[in-house]
Each structure stands twice: as C-alpha cells, then as structure tokens.
Amino acid sequence: MKLKLHDYQEVTKDFIIKTPYAAVILDMGMGKTATTLSAINELMFDRYEVSKVLVIAPLRVANTVWSDEIEQWTELSHLRYSKIVGTPKQRQEALQKDADIYIVNRENIPWLVEQCHPHFKWDMIVIDELSSFKSWQSKRFKAFMAMRPYMKRVIGLTGTPSSNGLMDLFAEFKVIDGGVRLGRFIGEYRSRYFREGRRNGNVVYEYIPMDYAECQIFDKIDDITISMKAMDYLQMPTLISTKKLVHLTNAEAKRYKEFKKGSVISDSNEIEVTAANAASLSNKLVQMANGAVYSDDHRIIKLHDQKLDALEDIIEAANGEPVLVAYWFKHDLLRIQERLKKLRIQSTVLKSETDIHEWNKGNISVGLLHPASAGHGLNLQKGGHHLVWFGLTWSLELYQQTNARLWRQGQQSNTVIIQHIVTEGTIDDDILKALTAKDAQQSRLIEAVKAQVGG
C-alpha cells in the first residue's frame, strides 16, 4: 500500500526530524508509528543523520505493530528490522543481525544494556510508550539512563503523558533530555514544584503541586514537545459515555459501610476479610462494589449480583451486537463467565492474537478484556462499538487506552458507546471523579504544547 501522511502527520514528522530530543503526544489512533517510521526513513536515507535505531515498546507492540507497519507501506518496506524478543538465545541472535531498526520490549532493557554497554550500535532511540518510563526508580529507567548519553536522538511517543499528574513528567522528560529542563534529581524537582502533603513520620505519601507548578513545567518542556488531539484532525465516531447506576440493598450497603469503617468483615462461614492499610482498604472496597471480595486466605466471598444483573440487561439490550467487557479482578471474570454460561451466551477472554483476530471478524459476541492487556497498539475497533466497564480502574492511562481500543480511527460504526456500571454510594463514585480530575490536568498539558497545523 502507498503511504500518504495526513497534514498533521507531516507536521509531526518534521518536528521529529528538527528536534533531536522530543516528546510526541498524539492521541491514540493518530498514526504515531507510521509517522515516526517516515521520519526515521528520511533521517536514515535522505539526510544520513542516523545509522541504526532502537525502538522500545510494550511486548505485544514490539512483536507485531512496528513490523506490520513497515511491511504494510511501500515507502517503508525497504527498512530492515530485527525483533529482540523471546528467549535469551533468540534475543542474542536478533541482536547480532544487521538491520536498520531493532525492536525490543521494555522489560528487556536491563538485559540489553548489560549485553551492549558501552558499545551501543544505535544512535537514535524511539520509546513507544513514554509513560512506561514514568518511574525514576524502575530498573528499566536506570538501565535506559546508562545508555542515553550515547544517543544522538531520543524520541518519546505517548497519548497519555501525565496520567497520574505532574510527578510523572520528571522521569519521562529526563529520559528525553537527560534532566536539562526539569532537573536531574527527583528531590530537586519535588522541592521546586511541590509541597509535602500527607505523611507518616519521615515517609511522605503525597506531594501537592504548587500553584505555579503546572504553568512553569509546561513552559520548560514546550520547545521539545508537540501534541495533537484526534478530535481536532480525524473524523472520529461519536462517543457516548454513560453511567449505569446499580443500588445495593439496605443489608448490602450496611455491610459495605461497616467494612469501610472497621476494615474487617466475615461471612456466615466465619471467613474473614481484613484490610491492613489504606491501600488495602481501597482495593477491597473496589472489589465489594463489584460484588465479591477475596478473603484473607484467598477464597472468594460473594456479596451481591447487582453489577451482574446490570451487565445481563446491557448485553440483552445490545440485541446480538458484540459487547466488550472490561473487568479488573479474577473473581469478576469468573462470576461474569458463570453468569453468561447460565444465559447460554458465548464469551471469550481476549488474550492471544487469534482471539483478537476473531473479535475483529465479528465472531465473538462478548469479549472479556483486562485493561492491563488492552494497551498500546491493540486494535479492536473492527469487531464492535460497545464497551462496558464492569469494574473500574484508578489508572487514567489504562482507562483511556482501553476506551481507545474501540473509539479510534477505523471504527466501523458511527457511534461508540462506553457504559460504566457504577455501584451508587461506593468507591466507584470516587474513582470516576479521580479519573475526570486526572484527565483535566492531562488535557491542560496537551493544550499547552498543542501544534497548529496549516496556520
């Protein structure tokens, strides 16, 4: 196929070429991969500024997306690639191959640095999902920083740059510019832009941004950052996002409130559920809102079927159209499967490439998906246009990435429907509010560094 970049993609490609260290924030579905490959192609074969490129990506993306894009387009098909994935032996063989582009999954960065340091064959790195490097304490971040000084170019791609707030940006931009703009040390960054919030003795649990932090941070990263939103440039399907409220009975609500207050409950068989700290309590409350909870000895205690009843109604109302259901806990999955089996409705957990292929062909009536496996580069838009959140996640990144599996360019329907099953009066309400607040701050960042196309 012949590759014809949109105007916004041409602008992005030029930005990558002109900016050796760059953060590229493009909404999901806007063609980050093809745009970046076009820039690499020009840098490599027209300008002779780059000899070999390393692409760091999530495993599924490293396995399929980059190689598929190279093979799909006539203009890019001459690019030689090698996938550094699999067993140590397979990775070593891929590393020894002569190629233009080497693709490695992010989990293997420490291994790769150990094999190559200090003789790296690449002079350009593309990080396909920059948010993978938001933790400055992670092994992959530390390994990457050992490699970074040897690179002439570092490009970070993402659609979700600050899914958990401004603190994420420190590590993400340090991998790009080495700490030039936001500082080299996390302590320096914190003291400059944040004040301490909740703490326990010497341990600080929360850092609150100063009033001026957002404005100053955005100003500092502006020259190396480009952002665009899909709604501004693509013919996107209409998005309808709704809440389907379910209500606990008085007895169920009482049990929920008692656990929230006392952090302990037991069932009729005296199986106990306790929460040792705030994080554990939050986790258990989310489970309870969904209808079941793990006991201290890892048994499943069933509490209510309110969400299962709502899901049954939604699937019935879909009238045979495919429905994608996002679940969080294993017991959610088991209970959903049990209910669908009783209704004689076929369901499939979308895990393998075969599952995804079958979903996109329209052969799966109910697809079950965990948000953590619904990440970057996974295309599900051809198989359906109806997503149901059975259990919610605190992670804005996983939330947006999961929604974008259906609400994206190439969706066959004119409308995408996202329904959230929310148990009223529970932590579900807090999660939705938190996601909205995080999204608002991230949107301000994207707006602050938004590119203007065509004057």
C-alpha positions as CSV (number, residue, x, y, z in Angstrom):
1,M,0.0,0.0,0.0
2,K,1.1,3.6,-0.7
3,L,1.6,5.7,2.4
4,K,0.0,9.2,2.4
5,L,0.5,11.1,5.6
6,H,-2.1,13.5,6.9
7,D,-1.1,17.1,7.2
8,Y,-0.8,16.7,11.0
9,Q,1.4,13.7,10.5
10,E,3.7,15.7,8.2
11,V,4.0,18.4,10.9
12,T,4.8,15.8,13.4
13,K,7.4,14.1,11.2
14,D,9.1,17.5,10.6
15,F,9.1,18.1,14.3
16,I,10.8,14.8,15.0
17,I,13.4,15.5,12.3
18,K,14.2,19.0,13.6
19,T,14.1,18.1,17.3
20,P,16.7,15.6,18.3
21,Y,15.2,15.1,21.8
22,A,11.4,15.2,21.5
23,A,8.2,14.2,23.2
24,V,5.4,13.5,20.7
25,I,2.0,13.4,22.3
26,L,-0.5,12.2,19.8
27,D,-4.0,10.9,20.7
28,M,-4.5,7.1,20.3
29,G,-5.3,6.2,16.8
30,M,-3.5,9.1,15.1
31,G,-0.8,7.0,13.5
32,K,2.3,7.6,15.7
33,T,4.1,4.5,14.3
34,A,3.8,5.4,10.6
35,T,4.7,9.0,11.3
36,T,7.8,8.0,13.3
37,L,8.9,5.4,10.7
38,S,8.6,8.1,8.0
39,A,10.8,10.4,10.0
40,I,13.3,7.6,10.6
41,N,13.3,6.8,6.9
42,E,14.2,10.4,6.0
43,L,16.8,10.7,8.7
44,M,18.4,7.5,7.6
45,F,18.3,7.5,3.8
46,D,17.8,11.2,2.8
47,R,19.7,13.1,5.4
48,Y,22.2,10.4,6.5
49,E,21.9,11.7,10.1
50,V,21.0,8.3,11.6
51,S,22.5,4.9,11.0
52,K,20.6,2.5,13.3
53,V,17.5,2.9,15.5
54,L,16.3,1.1,18.6
55,V,12.6,1.0,19.3
56,I,11.5,0.3,22.9
57,A,7.8,-0.9,23.1
58,P,5.4,-2.9,25.1
59,L,5.7,-6.7,24.3
60,R,2.6,-7.0,22.1
61,V,3.6,-3.9,20.2
62,A,7.2,-5.0,19.8
63,N,6.0,-8.3,18.5
64,T,3.6,-7.1,15.8
65,V,2.8,-3.4,15.4
66,W,6.1,-1.9,14.2
67,S,6.9,-4.8,11.8
68,D,3.4,-4.8,10.5
69,E,3.6,-1.0,9.7
70,I,7.0,-1.5,7.9
71,E,5.6,-4.3,5.8
72,Q,2.3,-2.6,5.1
73,W,3.6,0.6,3.3
74,T,5.6,0.6,0.1
75,E,7.6,3.6,1.1
76,L,8.8,1.9,4.3
77,S,9.1,-1.8,3.2
78,H,12.9,-1.5,2.5
79,L,13.6,-0.8,6.2
80,R,15.3,-3.9,7.7
81,Y,14.1,-4.8,11.2
82,S,15.1,-7.2,13.9
83,K,12.9,-8.1,16.9
84,I,14.9,-8.5,20.1
85,V,12.2,-10.6,21.9
86,G,11.8,-14.2,23.2
87,T,14.3,-16.4,24.9
88,P,17.9,-15.1,25.7
89,K,19.1,-17.2,22.7
90,Q,16.5,-15.7,20.4
91,R,17.3,-12.2,21.7
92,Q,21.0,-12.7,21.2
93,E,20.5,-13.8,17.6
94,A,18.3,-10.8,16.9
95,L,20.9,-8.5,18.4
96,Q,23.6,-9.9,16.1
97,K,21.6,-9.4,12.9
98,D,22.4,-6.5,10.6
99,A,19.3,-4.3,10.5
100,D,18.2,-0.6,10.3
101,I,15.7,-0.8,13.2
102,Y,15.9,-3.0,16.3
103,I,12.7,-3.5,18.2
104,V,12.9,-4.6,21.9
105,N,10.2,-5.0,24.6
106,R,10.6,-2.6,27.5
107,E,11.1,-5.4,30.0
108,N,14.3,-6.4,28.3
109,I,16.1,-3.1,28.5
110,P,18.2,-4.1,31.6
111,W,19.3,-7.2,29.7
112,L,20.1,-5.3,26.5
113,V,22.2,-2.7,28.3
114,E,24.1,-5.5,30.1
115,Q,24.8,-7.1,26.7
116,C,25.9,-4.0,24.9
117,H,27.3,-1.4,27.3
118,P,29.2,0.7,26.4
119,H,29.3,-0.3,22.7
120,F,25.8,0.6,21.5
121,K,25.2,0.2,17.8
122,W,22.3,2.7,17.8
123,D,22.4,6.4,17.6
124,M,18.7,7.0,17.9
125,I,16.1,5.6,20.3
126,V,12.3,5.7,20.0
127,I,10.3,5.0,23.1
128,D,6.9,3.8,22.2
129,E,5.1,4.4,25.2
130,L,6.9,7.2,27.1
131,S,4.7,6.6,30.1
132,S,6.4,3.2,30.6
133,F,9.3,5.3,32.0
134,K,7.4,7.4,34.5
135,S,9.0,5.7,37.5
136,W,12.5,7.0,38.1
137,Q,13.1,4.1,40.5
138,S,12.4,1.3,38.0
139,K,15.1,-1.0,36.6
140,R,14.2,-0.1,33.0
141,F,14.6,3.6,33.8
142,K,18.0,3.2,35.4
143,A,19.2,0.9,32.6
144,F,18.0,3.3,30.0
145,M,19.8,6.2,31.6
146,A,23.1,4.3,31.3
147,M,22.5,4.1,27.5
148,R,21.1,7.6,26.9
149,P,24.4,9.6,26.8
150,Y,25.5,7.6,23.8
151,M,22.4,8.6,21.7
152,K,22.2,11.5,19.3
153,R,18.4,11.3,19.2
154,V,15.7,10.2,21.7
155,I,12.0,10.4,20.7
156,G,9.3,9.6,23.2
157,L,5.8,8.7,21.9
158,T,2.7,8.7,24.1
159,G,-1.0,9.6,24.2
160,T,-1.1,9.8,28.0
161,P,1.9,11.9,29.2
162,S,0.7,12.6,32.8
163,S,-1.9,10.1,33.6
164,N,-1.2,10.4,37.4
165,G,-0.3,14.1,37.5
166,L,2.7,16.3,37.2
167,M,5.0,14.0,39.1
168,D,5.1,11.6,36.1
169,L,6.8,14.2,33.9
170,F,10.1,14.2,35.8
171,A,11.2,10.7,34.7
172,E,9.5,10.9,31.3
173,F,11.4,14.1,30.3
174,K,14.7,13.0,31.9
175,V,14.9,10.1,29.6
176,I,14.4,12.5,26.7
177,D,16.7,15.4,27.6
178,G,18.8,14.0,30.4
179,G,17.3,16.3,33.0
180,V,18.1,19.6,31.2
181,R,14.6,21.1,31.6
182,L,13.1,19.6,34.7
183,G,16.3,18.8,36.6
184,R,18.5,15.8,37.1
185,F,17.3,14.8,40.6
186,I,13.8,13.9,41.8
187,G,14.4,15.8,45.1
188,E,15.2,19.0,43.2
189,Y,12.1,18.6,41.1
190,R,9.9,18.0,44.2
191,S,11.2,20.9,46.2
192,R,10.8,23.3,43.3
193,Y,7.3,22.4,42.2
194,F,5.6,20.6,45.1
195,R,4.9,20.8,48.8
196,E,4.5,17.9,51.1
197,G,1.0,16.6,51.8
198,R,0.1,13.5,53.9
199,R,2.9,11.9,55.7
200,N,3.7,9.3,58.4
201,G,6.8,10.3,60.3
202,N,9.6,10.7,57.8
203,V,7.6,9.0,55.0
204,V,5.7,11.4,52.7
205,Y,2.7,9.8,50.9
206,E,1.6,12.8,48.9
207,Y,3.1,15.7,47.1
208,I,0.8,18.6,46.2
209,P,1.7,20.8,43.2
210,M,2.4,24.5,43.9
211,D,0.0,26.9,42.3
212,Y,2.6,27.9,39.7
213,A,3.9,24.4,39.0
214,E,1.8,23.5,36.1
215,C,2.4,26.7,34.2
216,Q,6.2,26.7,34.8
217,I,6.6,23.0,33.9
218,F,4.7,23.3,30.7
219,D,6.7,26.3,29.8
220,K,10.0,24.5,30.3
221,I,9.1,21.5,28.2
222,D,7.4,23.4,25.4
223,D,10.3,23.6,23.0
224,I,10.8,19.8,22.8
225,T,7.1,18.8,22.9
226,I,4.4,18.5,20.3
227,S,0.8,17.4,20.9
228,M,-2.3,16.9,18.9
229,K,-5.8,15.6,19.7
230,A,-7.6,13.2,17.4
231,M,-10.8,15.2,17.6
232,D,-9.0,18.2,16.0
233,Y,-7.8,16.3,13.0
234,L,-9.6,13.0,12.4
235,Q,-13.2,12.0,11.5
236,M,-13.8,10.3,14.8
237,P,-17.0,8.3,15.6
238,T,-19.4,10.0,18.1
239,L,-18.6,8.9,21.7
240,I,-21.5,8.3,24.1
241,S,-20.2,7.8,27.6
242,T,-22.8,6.9,30.3
243,K,-23.2,5.6,33.8
244,K,-25.5,2.7,34.6
245,L,-26.2,3.0,38.4
246,V,-26.9,-0.1,40.4
247,H,-28.1,0.1,44.0
248,L,-27.2,-2.1,47.0
249,T,-29.9,-3.4,49.2
250,N,-30.0,-2.0,52.7
251,A,-28.2,-5.1,54.1
252,E,-25.5,-5.0,51.4
253,A,-25.0,-1.2,51.9
254,K,-24.7,-1.7,55.7
255,R,-22.1,-4.4,55.2
256,Y,-20.1,-2.2,52.8
257,K,-20.2,0.7,55.3
258,E,-19.2,-1.5,58.2
259,F,-16.1,-2.7,56.3
260,K,-15.2,0.8,55.2
261,K,-15.4,1.9,58.9
262,G,-13.8,-1.1,60.6
263,S,-11.7,-2.7,57.9
264,V,-13.0,-6.2,58.8
265,I,-16.0,-8.4,57.8
266,S,-16.7,-12.1,58.0
267,D,-19.3,-14.3,56.3
268,S,-21.6,-16.9,57.7
269,N,-18.8,-19.5,57.5
270,E,-16.6,-17.1,59.5
271,I,-14.3,-16.5,56.6
272,E,-12.6,-13.2,57.4
273,V,-11.7,-10.2,55.1
274,T,-9.4,-7.6,56.7
275,A,-7.6,-4.5,55.3
276,A,-4.2,-3.8,56.9
277,N,-3.8,-0.3,55.5
278,A,-5.5,2.4,53.3
279,A,-4.3,0.9,50.0
280,S,-5.6,-2.5,51.0
281,L,-8.9,-1.0,52.2
282,S,-9.3,0.8,48.9
283,N,-8.6,-2.4,46.9
284,K,-11.2,-4.3,49.0
285,L,-13.8,-1.6,48.7
286,V,-13.5,-1.7,44.9
287,Q,-14.0,-5.5,45.0
288,M,-17.0,-5.1,47.2
289,A,-18.5,-2.6,44.8
290,N,-18.1,-5.2,42.1
291,G,-19.9,-7.9,44.1
292,A,-17.2,-10.1,45.5
293,V,-14.0,-9.9,47.6
294,Y,-11.0,-12.1,48.3
295,S,-10.8,-13.3,51.9
296,D,-7.6,-13.3,53.9
297,D,-6.9,-16.9,52.8
298,H,-7.7,-16.0,49.1
299,R,-11.1,-17.5,48.9
300,I,-13.9,-15.7,47.1
301,I,-16.7,-14.3,49.2
302,K,-19.7,-13.3,47.1
303,L,-21.6,-10.2,48.3
304,H,-24.1,-9.2,45.6
305,D,-25.1,-9.6,42.0
306,Q,-26.1,-6.1,41.2
307,K,-23.5,-5.5,38.6
308,L,-24.0,-8.9,37.0
309,D,-27.7,-8.1,36.7
310,A,-26.9,-4.8,35.1
311,L,-24.4,-6.4,32.7
312,E,-27.1,-9.0,31.7
313,D,-29.5,-6.2,30.9
314,I,-26.9,-4.4,28.8
315,I,-26.0,-7.5,26.8
316,E,-29.7,-8.2,26.2
317,A,-30.3,-4.6,25.1
318,A,-27.3,-4.9,22.6
319,N,-29.6,-7.4,20.8
320,G,-26.8,-9.6,19.5
321,E,-24.3,-6.9,18.7
322,P,-20.8,-7.7,20.1
323,V,-20.1,-6.2,23.5
324,L,-16.6,-5.7,25.0
325,V,-16.5,-6.1,28.8
326,A,-13.6,-4.6,30.9
327,Y,-13.0,-6.5,34.2
328,W,-10.4,-5.9,36.9
329,F,-10.3,-8.8,39.4
330,K,-10.1,-12.5,38.6
331,H,-13.2,-13.2,40.6
332,D,-15.0,-10.6,38.4
333,L,-14.1,-12.6,35.4
334,L,-15.1,-15.9,36.9
335,R,-18.5,-14.5,38.0
336,I,-19.1,-12.9,34.6
337,Q,-18.3,-16.2,32.8
338,E,-20.5,-18.1,35.2
339,R,-23.5,-15.8,34.5
340,L,-23.0,-15.8,30.8
341,K,-22.8,-19.6,30.8
342,K,-26.2,-19.7,32.5
343,L,-27.6,-17.4,29.9
344,R,-26.0,-19.6,27.2
345,I,-24.1,-16.6,25.8
346,Q,-20.7,-17.4,24.4
347,S,-17.8,-15.3,25.7
348,T,-14.1,-15.2,25.0
349,V,-11.2,-13.7,27.1
350,L,-9.2,-11.6,24.5
351,K,-5.6,-12.7,25.2
352,S,-4.0,-14.1,22.1
353,E,-3.6,-12.8,18.5
354,T,-6.1,-15.4,17.4
355,D,-8.7,-14.1,19.9
356,I,-8.2,-10.5,18.7
357,H,-8.5,-11.7,15.0
358,E,-11.7,-13.5,15.8
359,W,-13.1,-10.4,17.6
360,N,-12.3,-8.2,14.7
361,K,-14.0,-10.6,12.3
362,G,-17.2,-10.3,14.4
363,N,-17.1,-13.9,15.6
364,I,-17.2,-13.1,19.3
365,S,-20.4,-12.0,20.9
366,V,-19.0,-11.0,24.3
367,G,-15.3,-10.2,24.5
368,L,-13.7,-10.1,28.0
369,L,-10.7,-7.8,28.4
370,H,-8.4,-6.9,31.3
371,P,-7.3,-3.2,30.9
372,A,-3.7,-4.1,31.6
373,S,-3.7,-6.3,28.5
374,A,-5.6,-3.8,26.4
375,G,-2.7,-1.5,26.0
376,H,-0.9,0.4,23.3
377,G,-1.3,-0.6,19.7
378,L,-4.1,-3.2,20.2
379,N,-6.7,-2.7,17.5
380,L,-10.3,-3.9,18.3
381,Q,-12.3,-1.3,16.5
382,K,-13.4,-3.6,13.7
383,G,-15.2,-6.1,16.0
384,G,-17.6,-3.9,17.9
385,H,-18.6,-0.4,19.2
386,H,-19.9,-1.2,22.6
387,L,-17.7,-1.2,25.7
388,V,-18.9,-1.9,29.3
389,W,-16.7,-1.2,32.4
390,F,-17.8,-3.9,34.9
391,G,-15.1,-2.8,37.3
392,L,-13.3,0.5,37.3
393,T,-9.5,1.3,37.5
394,W,-7.8,4.2,39.2
395,S,-5.3,4.3,36.3
396,L,-6.2,7.1,33.8
397,E,-3.7,5.6,31.3
398,L,-5.3,2.1,31.3
399,Y,-8.7,3.7,31.3
400,Q,-8.0,5.8,28.2
401,Q,-6.0,3.1,26.4
402,T,-8.9,0.6,26.9
403,N,-11.5,3.1,25.6
404,A,-9.3,3.8,22.6
405,R,-9.4,0.2,21.5
406,L,-12.9,0.9,20.1
407,W,-13.0,4.7,19.9
408,R,-10.4,5.3,17.3
409,Q,-9.8,5.9,13.6
410,G,-11.1,2.9,11.6
411,Q,-14.1,2.2,13.8
412,Q,-16.8,0.7,11.6
413,S,-19.7,2.3,13.4
414,N,-20.6,6.0,13.5
415,T,-21.1,5.7,17.3
416,V,-19.0,4.2,20.2
417,I,-20.9,3.5,23.4
418,I,-19.0,3.3,26.7
419,Q,-21.1,2.3,29.7
420,H,-19.8,2.3,33.3
421,I,-21.6,0.1,35.7
422,V,-21.4,2.1,39.0
423,T,-22.5,0.9,42.4
424,E,-24.0,4.0,44.0
425,G,-22.7,5.1,47.3
426,T,-19.4,3.2,47.0
427,I,-15.8,3.9,46.0
428,D,-16.9,3.6,42.3
429,D,-18.1,7.3,42.6
430,D,-14.6,8.3,43.8
431,I,-12.8,6.5,41.0
432,L,-14.9,8.2,38.3
433,K,-14.2,11.6,39.9
434,A,-10.5,10.9,40.2
435,L,-10.3,9.8,36.5
436,T,-12.1,13.1,35.5
437,A,-9.7,15.2,37.6
438,K,-6.6,13.5,36.2
439,D,-7.9,13.8,32.6
440,A,-8.5,17.5,33.1
441,Q,-4.8,18.1,34.1
442,Q,-3.5,16.0,31.3
443,S,-5.7,17.9,28.8
444,R,-4.2,21.1,30.0
445,L,-0.7,19.8,29.3
446,I,-1.7,18.7,25.8
447,E,-3.4,22.0,25.2
448,A,-0.3,23.9,26.4
449,V,2.0,22.3,23.8
450,K,-0.5,21.8,21.0
451,A,0.8,22.2,17.5
452,Q,-1.0,24.4,15.0
453,V,-1.4,22.8,11.6
454,G,-2.0,24.8,8.4
455,G,-1.6,28.2,10.0
